[in-house]
Amino acid sequence: MDAGIAPSRTLRTQVRAALAACRGAFGQAAKFALDIALPTLCVACREPVDGEGVCAECWSKLSFIEPPYCPRLGIPFVYDPGPEMLSMEAIANPPAYQRARAAVRYDEVARTLVHSLKYQDRTDLAPAMGRWMARAGRELLAGADMLIPVPLHWRRAWHRRYNQSGALARAIERASGVRLRGELLQRVRRTEQQVGLSRSQRASNVQGAFKVSVDRQAEIAGKRVVLIDDVLTSGATVDACARALLRARAAQVDVLVFARVVDGPKPPI
Ligand SMILES: [Zn+2]
C-alpha cells in the first residue's frame, strides 16, 4: 500500500510544483497583458470605454453646463443676454459667496456619480469629476489662493471614512495647482441632512454650523477662497461656509460644485 501511495504522492507534488510554476509564469504574463490592454471602464455604468471618464452613452446623458449662464450663480440662461446680466435669483437673493460654477446639472447620471462617490467609497470617480469641475471653474481657480472643501462633522466623517468634497478638492488641486487647505474650516455643529427641508429650513439648519478657529483666521485673511462641494441645491450650506470665511476676513469666496440642481433654463431679467 505504501508503495502505491508514495509514487502518487510524488506525482502529486510534481504536478503541484509544475502548476505553481505555470501559474507564476501565466500570472506575470497575464498581469503584463492586463497592464497594457485592460480597457478603462465607464465610471457610471462600468462598460469598457476608450480613454477615461464615462462612455459615450453616459456622456450623452450628462448635461455639462456651458455659457450663457448667470455670472454670479452659474444658472444656465436660455439665451445670451450679453455680459454681466444677472439672473433673477442673484438679484432677489444674493448669496454671501461671489460666484458659483458647476460642471453638470444634477440629473440621473450625475446623481449616480455623486451617490457612488459619497456612499459607495468609489473614490476612483473623483479624478474625472474633479477634472470636469476644474474646467467649469477655471475663471474662479485662475485667481484663487486656496481650495476649501465643505467639511463634514467629525462624527459623520468617522462613519463615512472620508469626505467626498475633500476627494473632489484633491482632484481639483492636482488639475489646477491651487492648494487645498481643508483644515482651515470646521463644522462645529452637527446638522440634519438637508434633504427634504424647505429653503428657509435649510438656511437655519446650517446657520452657525461652520467656523474658522481664531488661531487660523490669519491664514484666511485677505485670501481668495474657492469652496468645493459635490451638489448645490439651495446653496444654504455653501452660503453658511462663505459667511464663516468672510467673518475670518477672506477677500472673496467662490463656490465650485460638481452638480447643481437646475429647475429649467431661465431667461435673464
Ligand atoms: Zn457608461
Boltz pocket constraint, residues with backbone or C-beta under 6 A from the ligand:
constraints:
  - pocket:
      binder: B
      contacts: [[A, 42], [A, 43], [A, 44], [A, 45], [A, 46], [A, 47], [A, 54], [A, 55], [A, 56], [A, 57], [A, 58], [A, 59]]
      max_distance: 6.0
